Amino acid sequence: MKSDLCVGIASKDSGIALATDRSGDGCVEINFPSTPMGVQAVRIALADYEQPVRLAVAGSDALALALAVGRELPGETFVVARRVADQPADLVRFARRTN
């Protein structure tokens, strides 16, 4: 599936780091707390994008985040092992490569 927006989410004990990149223009990174409100903020940040999104998630709560965020987005969601990529910008590149 072709998508111009790729998103990487790294879940860590200290918080949730989200990076986005549209059409290879460069990553923008935002940090959220590792709380239910932080997860809701991530969902709100991505909610208005109606085109297919490629989302790659890694970290301690990767599966829960992928389900909470990815199921509402049009596009594809990948849960990535930390040894493959664990930084948000690396996850964006992972999502871009699988495009």
VOKE-592941 format. One line per 2 residues: their letters; for each residue x, y, z of N, C-alpha, C. Coordinates in steps of 0.001 Angstrom, whole numbers, padded with zeros to 6 digits. Layout:
% residues N
a	X Y Z X Y Z X Y Z ~ ... .
This chain:
% residues 99
mk	000833 -001167 000000 000000 000000 000000 000885 001241 000000 ~ 000674 002107 -000932 001441 003348 -001038 000895 004363 -000042 .
sd	001782 004973 000718 001380 005983 001676 002443 007054 001734 ~ 002008 008315 001847 002990 009377 001963 003273 009739 003418 .
lc	002535 009170 004379 002808 009425 005789 003247 008139 006473 ~ 004456 008172 007023 004967 007052 007807 005166 007542 009235 .
vg	004791 006683 010186 004834 007033 011601 005601 005962 012347 ~ 006478 006393 013255 007185 005477 014134 006873 005826 015570 .
ia	006518 004816 016363 006232 005027 017780 007125 004102 018591 ~ 007911 004686 019476 008764 003920 020384 008210 004055 021789 .
sk	007824 002930 022368 007302 002905 023728 008437 002577 024685 ~ 008658 003477 025627 009724 003293 026615 009161 003581 027995 .
ds	009891 003197 029021 009434 003470 030385 009263 004961 030636 ~ 010097 005759 030012 010063 007205 030235 008985 007915 029420 .
gi	008381 007257 028453 007341 007901 027662 007140 007254 026313 ~ 006337 007905 025519 006039 007468 024165 006634 008502 023218 .
al	007517 008066 022339 008126 008965 021361 007520 008655 020001 ~ 006998 009678 019351 006340 009536 018062 007091 010368 017040 .
at	007387 009779 015895 008012 010507 014789 007155 010312 013551 ~ 007036 011365 012766 006286 011289 011517 007150 011819 010382 .
dr	006871 011304 009204 007557 011769 008000 006583 011638 006841 ~ 006364 012734 006165 005477 012722 004996 006326 012816 003743 .
sg	006253 011827 002916 006919 011805 001608 008432 011982 001665 ~ 009065 011518 002733 010515 011586 002816 011070 012968 003064 .
dg	010249 013882 003588 010682 015258 003821 011500 015431 005093 ~ 011587 014425 005925 012302 014531 007195 011365 014305 008369 .
cv	011903 013757 009434 011108 013389 010602 010844 014565 011526 ~ 009660 014548 012089 009286 015444 013174 008981 014542 014356 .
ei	009568 014830 015523 009394 013968 016689 008687 014712 017812 ~ 007763 013996 018481 007005 014520 019615 007031 013464 020712 .
nf	007097 013886 021964 007093 012965 023095 005822 013133 023915 ~ 005307 012002 024388 004102 011964 025203 004392 011128 026458 .
ps	003632 011338 027524 003823 010511 028714 003292 009087 028485 ~ 003840 008130 029211 003373 006731 029124 002169 006536 030045 .
tp	001098 007204 029721 -000138 007133 030497 -001301 006956 029525 ~ -002477 006597 030037 -003639 006531 029139 -003896 007860 028421 .
mg	-003651 008973 029102 -003830 010275 028457 -002794 010481 027350 ~ -001576 009984 027544 -000551 010073 026507 -000936 009276 025271 .
vq	-001486 008082 025484 -001954 007257 024355 -003082 007970 023624 ~ -003990 008568 024374 -005085 009317 023760 -004545 010500 022963 .
av	-003514 011158 023469 -002913 012280 022743 -002302 011821 021420 ~ -001679 010644 021415 -001133 010076 020171 -002270 009828 019190 .
ri	-003343 009245 019666 -004496 008964 018797 -005060 010256 018203 ~ -005156 011277 019020 -005681 012567 018542 -004725 013185 017528 .
al	-003422 013084 017777 -002430 013656 016864 -002517 013054 015469 ~ -002930 011798 015382 -002986 011115 014085 -004399 010986 013523 .
ad	-005403 011401 014267 -006796 011131 013916 -007265 011790 012626 ~ -006812 012959 012310 -007350 013688 011157 -006741 013297 009822 .
ye	-005747 012440 009845 -005114 012054 008592 -005948 010966 007934 ~ -006540 011263 006787 -007479 010344 006150 -006850 009457 005083 .
qp	-005628 009748 004681 -004939 008918 003697 -004325 007707 004402 ~ -003965 006669 003666 -003321 005514 004302 -002040 005913 005039 .
vr	-001878 005355 006220 -000727 005625 007078 000019 004316 007287 ~ 001338 004379 007287 002166 003208 007604 002753 003455 008980 .
la	002351 002636 009946 002708 002816 011343 003587 001661 011801 ~ 004753 001976 012348 005652 000971 012921 005813 001285 014405 .
va	005588 000275 015253 005611 000456 016699 006573 -000557 017315 ~ 007379 -000099 018275 008296 -000991 018995 008378 -000551 020445 .
gs	008829 -001454 021296 009054 -001110 022692 008238 -001940 023643 ~ 008289 -001525 024909 007694 -002309 025984 006182 -002476 025858 .
da	005467 -001507 025337 004013 -001595 025165 003618 -001564 023693 ~ 004452 -002115 022840 004238 -002005 021393 002902 -002586 020946 .
la	002572 -003767 021419 001334 -004399 020969 000112 -003597 021415 ~ 000095 -003161 022659 -001033 -002373 023163 -001157 -001054 022399 .
la	-000032 -000401 022125 -000070 000848 021359 -000529 000617 019929 ~ -000038 -000450 019320 -000438 -000753 017946 -001945 -000968 017865 .
la	-002499 -001664 018845 -003946 -001897 018852 -004716 -000610 019153 ~ -004225 000184 020093 -004926 001403 020480 -004888 002465 019392 .
vg	-003781 002562 018687 -003607 003623 017689 -003888 003124 016278 ~ -003314 001985 015918 -003369 001504 014547 -004729 001085 014055 .
re	-005562 000581 014929 -006864 000083 014453 -007779 001181 013946 ~ -007531 002421 014342 -008368 003529 013895 -007809 004257 012674 .
lp	-006596 003903 012276 -005968 004568 011141 -006167 003770 009863 ~ -006423 004453 008750 -006412 003727 007483 -004960 003393 007136 .
ge	-004698 002204 006702 -003333 001835 006323 -002869 000575 007006 ~ -001561 000485 007225 -000954 -000717 007779 -000211 -000404 009068 .
tf	-000214 -001376 009987 000487 -001241 011256 001436 -002415 011417 ~ 002672 -002118 011819 003702 -003136 012034 004177 -003076 013481 .
vv	004246 -004218 014142 004889 -004314 015449 006297 -004828 015173 ~ 007289 -004057 015596 008685 -004309 015228 009481 -004695 016472 .
ar	010306 -005708 016347 011181 -006108 017446 012195 -004997 017725 ~ 012500 -004787 018992 013452 -003724 019370 014814 -003902 018723 .
rv	015224 -005135 018497 016549 -005349 017897 016581 -004911 016430 ~ 015420 -004792 015811 015334 -004303 014428 015359 -002776 014413 .
ad	014550 -002160 015245 014497 -000696 015362 013818 -000353 016675 ~ 014385 000600 017408 013748 000992 018668 013682 002505 018875 .
qp	014128 003270 017903 014024 004728 017956 012945 005162 016967 ~ 012184 006210 017289 011077 006608 016415 011489 006895 014967 .
ad	012593 007570 014755 013034 007866 013381 013414 006583 012646 ~ 014023 005621 013352 014347 004330 012739 013079 003568 012374 .
lv	012053 003695 013195 010780 003032 012906 010091 003669 011701 ~ 010227 004979 011553 009697 005646 010359 010390 005098 009118 .
rf	011710 004968 009186 012454 004414 008039 012041 002974 007762 ~ 011782 002186 008805 011290 000818 008631 009972 000841 007867 .
ar	009041 001691 008311 007731 001789 007644 007894 002243 006194 ~ 008796 003161 005941 009023 003654 004578 009570 002546 003690 .
rt	010503 001739 004213 011115 000658 003416 010107 -000421 003049 ~ 009117 -000659 003904 008135 -001705 003627 007047 -001217 002695 .
n	007148 000020 002263 006148 000645 001387 006286 000135 -000031 .
